[in-house]
Amino acid sequence: MDKKIDDFEHYIDKIRNDISNIYNEFYIWKGLTKKEYYEIYIENEYFWGIVLVSLQLDWLLRIAKLFEESKEEQEVISIPFLLKFVVNGDKKEKINKEIDKQRPVLDNLWKWRCKILAHQDKIVADNLADFYKEYPIKGIEIENLLVSIKDILGLIKSSALTHSETYSFKTFQEKSERDDEQIIKKLKYFSQEKRKHMEKFKRGETDKPHFPPSE
């Protein structure tokens, strides 16, 4: 395997790991934003407020970085960067068509990245409602984009191989959703036990008002 293919494999692995993190963050965030969970978050609202916002900010920025174009003075590792390893022809045209299908949401996401995520544009900050109206991003668009991203990565990888290559990040989605459910289940149990403890305190069955009781 020559150095060019070696480099190509290295950068493919880097982007694949980035996509894995995006899937993980997005589906953890999505699971945790279920309305029925908000009652649990009230007890630790400062913690959950920053956690949910931080998760959302990170997966939005990570997706935007995936499609960032290199500049003359700064080369970045991204999907456009990987395309430099793909020779012109039917395969490259197919990849570009797949990217073009996602262009509306990608363009809006890049606007978000430049105006409110990586930087805080004053004009936009003073008119956020109008900005979101002009450059909307819906949850279903992000999920469709994630499916497209894995397909694009497979097409790029296949362009250098004699056989087709596919990627699946379904495990990350499933395990992220499972972990959400397990965490919420534990929090609900803790909340129930706390209420039971407070009832005991009110009845005088314990002199410790806090739960869990301090040593």
N, C-alpha and C positions, 0 to 999 in steps of 0.2 A: 504493500500500500504506500503510495508516494505521499510526500509531505502535504500536498494540497488536500488530499482526501483525509489525511490524519487531522489536519486543522478543521476541515469540514465536520468530521465526526465530533471533535471537541466542542465546536460551537453549537452543533445540534444538541448535544447533551446539556450544554449550558441553558439553551432556550427551553428544552424539555423540562429541566428542573424549575425554571421560572414559571412555566405553565402549570406545573404541578402545584406550586405555591399559590398561584392565582385560583385554581380550582378549590384548593383547600380553604383559602381565605373567603372566597365568595360564598361557598356553600355553608361554611360555619356562620358567616354573617347573615346569610339568608335565613338559616334555621333559627338563629337567635332573635331575629326581628319579628317573629310571630307575635301577634297582638296579645294572645292569651298568656304570654310570658311576662308582659310588662308589669303585672301585679307583683311578681317576684322581684323585679328589678328595683321597685320603689324603696325597699329596705337598704339597698346599696346603690342609690341612683348616681352618685358621682363616679363610682367605679364603672358601672355598666354604660353610663353615658359616654365616657371616654373610650371604652373598649369597642363599642359598636361603631362610633365615628372613626376610630383609628383603623379598624378592619376595613371599613368601606373606603376610606382614603387610600389605603395601601393597595387594594386590588384594582381600584380605578387607575392609580398611577402606574402600577405594574403592566396593565393592559396597554396603556398609552405608550409605555417604554418599548413594548414588543414591536410596535410599528414605527418607531422613531427612525427618521432618516439620518444618516451620517452627514456631518458637515466637513468642509475641506480641512478645518483645523481640529476636528474631533470625530474620530470614527467610533461608532457605537455598535454593540452586538445586539442585533435585532432581526426580525424577519426580513426586512429589506436588505440587511447585511448578508444574510444567508443566501438571498437570491443572486448575489454576485457569484456564487459558486455554481449556479445552474446555467447551463448553456442555453442560448436562444433556441427556441423550437416549440413543438407542440406542448411539451410538459411545462415549460415556463409560461406559456400562454394560458394554460389551464390554471396554474397557480395564480396568475395575475387576475384572471376572471373571478376566481374564488374570493380574492381580496377585494375586487371591485364590488362584489355583491354586498360586502360589509362596509363599503365606503361611507354611506350616510352616517352610521353610528360611529365609525372611526373618526370621521371629520368632527362630529359633535364632541366626541370624547377628547380629541386633541384641543378643541376650544376650551373645554373644561380644564384640561391640564395646564394650558398656558395662562388662562384668565383667573382661575379660582383654586386650583389644586397645588401646582408648583409655585405660583405667584398669586398675589392678590391685587388684581387690576382695580384701581380706584373707581373708575366709571362703572365697571361691572358690579363691584361690591355695593355701590350706591343704588343699583337697579337689578338686584339678583332675580326678582320675579320675572322681569322682562327677559333676562338672559336665559333662564331655564325654559321660558316659553319659546324662545327663538331656537335654542339648541337642546331640545329634549332628549333624554336617554331613558328608555323603559327597561324594566327588569327582564322582560322576555327578549329584548334585543341583545342584552348582555349574554343571556343563556344561549341564544342562537349564535352569537359571536364566539363563545367558548367552544361550541361544537365545530364551528368553521375553523378556528385556530388549530385544533388538533388535526383536522383534515389537511390544512395547509402545511403543517409540519410534516405529516406523512408524505404528502406530495413532494415536498422539498427533499426529504430523505430518499424517496424512491428515485428521484432524478439522478442520483449517483450510484444506484444499485442496479443489478440485473433482474431483481424481483421487486414486487411492490412492498411497501412498508406502511403499516397503519399504527396509530397510537390510540390508546384508550385511557382516559382519566376517570373512568366510572368508579374505580375503587376509592379514589380521593373524594369523590362526591358522596358515595355511600358511607364511608367511614366518618366524614365530616358531619353528615346528618345524624349518624348514630351517636357520635360524641356529644353533639348538641343535646340530644334526647337524654343521654345518660347524665349530663351535667344538670339539666333542668330537673330531672327526676330526683337527684340528690338534694338540690336546693329546695324542692317542694317538701321532701321528707324533713329536712332541717327546719323549714318554716312551720310544719305541722308540730314537730317536737317542741319548738319554741313556744307555740301557742299553748300546748299542753302544760309546759313548765310555768307559763304565766298564770294559767288557771290554778295550778297548785299553789303558787305564790299568793294569789288573791284569797285562796281558801286557808292560808296559813300553814300549808303542809310543807313549806320550805321557806327559809329566811333569806334565800339568795334570789334577788330580782333579775339578775342577768343570766342569759343563756348563750352558749354553754356556761355553766357556773364557773367562776374563777376559783383556782385552788386556794 
